[in-house]
Each structure stands twice: as structure tokens, then as C-alpha cells.
């Protein structure tokens, strides 16, 4: 990849850092010269994420869905003396049919995905405002936020709520030069290995239908996040940015396009045998 960023002297908070996209974002920031507060509820996974980076990363085991947890995460930037970027990647996505969904599970999905994003945004913004130098907040949504997906009632609706919240945050924080944007990944290769049989069957059918006919890579999501934090995105706020290989606009083109409708031959000038 020939894309490079220089975040020397900058400090980022990344939640959901114990695996997958969050782990990749932590590494990408460190590679670009930033120092990082990496946070997650999973202490073991978080240790794996942070171990290669030494003093460039501070790990915090915390729960973004509580005010205490969010504050403990953001307060950890005191180790580096500032806060420039907050990436609210932490989310949960259990699936259940609508008729089998349990209210307590629904509430937990919203607690992590919505309340957690709100609490982290609020805590990070307060630090950035006190610094008086602006900042960037990147929240996370999903491609299922704007289309039906069986089994995803709680997750999909929570991601739609996050998008709406991000637009409001962008408006309110703009006077402080804090830019708020939302990243919406599609199918990214973070699934467990080996794949459970039902998941393997589903992906085998889904991937060939994607416009790019492949799953995305975690580093491709990380690159979008870093761009939104860079000087190249200095006039962008309140936006929703998909990294989904085109899945949100349609399916993969297949057979040759053939126009057999004779009604518009007068437009095209086509002469048929």
C-alpha cells in the first residue's frame, strides 16, 4: 500500500482494540507515528494488540457503555499529555430473529453501540475543547443500518442511531473545530477461523455477489479512519463513509448487458434483424 500518514506528536484513543478492525487501527496509528490509548473489555486480546508497540501504546481495560468506563479510557491520555483523535470502534453484534430477540440483549446492544459512542464522544470532546486545538472523532456504523438484514434488528437499528447521533455531534462540536464523521464497513474479513458451518455457507453465497467479489481487509478500514483524521479531511464533518466494496450500491455485474426491449429502438437507432 502506497498510502502514508504522519501523525507524529498526535495521540489517539481507539476502542474495541482487542481484535479485528480495532487492532488494525491501533497498529496503523502507531506506524504513522502516533501514540495510542487502546481500550477494550477483553484484557487478553488487548494485551496481544498492544504487545508489539511498547511505550507507544497504553492499554485500558474498560467498558464504554458506562460513564465510569468511558471516563477511565479518555483519562488515560494523560500519560501522553493530549488527545487529538477518538475512534469509537467498540460494538457488539449478536444476531437473533425478531420473534426470539430478548429485551436484555437488545438493551446491551444499544448500551455498547449507542450509549458507548455517546459517552466516549462526550468525554473526548470535553478534553479536546479544554485543549483548544480541535480534534477528530470517528464513530462506526455498518452497511446494515440502511437495509433489512434478517437477525439484525438490534444491531442494524443501533448503527442507524449512531449515524444520526454523529450528525448532531458534528453540528454541535464544529464551533470547537472538532470534526465528527462516521465509518460504515461492509463485509470485512474479521470472522472467526475456522468459520462455523452456517457462517461459511452464508459467506460462500454472499461474497461472489459483492461488486468487488471479495471481503474487505481490516487495513482498508483503518486507512479510511486515518484519512478522516488527516489534514486531507480538514473540511469534512458530519459525513458517512462506506468501506464496503460497493455492496451498498448493488451487486456484481455478471452476464453481458443485452437490450432486448424494442420499445426504445427509436432512441438508440438500433436496427434489428
LINLINMO-V752817 format. One record per backbone hydrogen bond with DSSP energy under -0.5 kcal/mol. NH is the residue of the N-H (numbers start at 0). CO is the residue of the C=O. If there is no record, write none. Layout:
BEGIN
nh:co
NH:CO
NH:CO
END
This chain:
BEGIN
nh:co
3:1
6:4
6:31
8:32
9:6
11:34
12:84
13:36
14:86
15:38
16:38
18:15
21:18
22:18
23:19
24:20
25:21
26:22
27:23
28:24
29:25
30:26
31:27
32:29
33:28
34:9
35:55
36:11
37:35
37:57
38:13
39:59
42:40
45:41
46:42
47:43
48:44
49:45
50:46
52:49
53:50
55:52
56:53
57:35
59:37
61:39
61:59
63:61
65:62
69:65
70:66
71:67
72:68
73:69
74:70
75:71
75:72
76:73
77:74
78:75
79:76
80:76
81:76
83:10
84:10
85:135
86:12
87:85
87:137
88:86
95:150
99:96
100:96
104:101
105:101
106:102
107:103
108:104
109:105
110:106
111:107
112:108
113:109
114:109
115:110
117:113
118:114
119:115
120:116
121:117
122:118
123:119
124:120
125:121
126:122
127:123
128:124
129:125
130:126
131:127
132:127
134:176
135:83
136:178
137:85
138:136
138:180
139:87
140:182
142:184
144:141
145:142
146:143
151:148
152:95
155:151
156:152
157:153
158:154
159:155
160:156
161:157
162:158
163:159
164:160
165:161
166:162
167:163
168:164
169:165
170:166
171:167
172:168
173:169
175:172
176:173
177:172
178:134
178:176
180:136
181:238
182:138
183:240
184:140
184:182
185:242
187:185
188:215
189:187
199:195
200:196
201:197
202:198
203:199
204:200
205:201
206:202
207:203
208:205
209:205
209:206
210:249
211:244
212:209
215:186
219:216
220:216
220:217
221:217
222:218
223:219
224:220
225:221
226:222
227:223
228:224
229:225
229:226
232:229
233:230
235:232
237:179
240:181
241:239
242:183
246:243
248:245
249:245
251:208
257:255
259:257
261:259
263:260
264:261
266:263
267:263
268:264
271:269
END
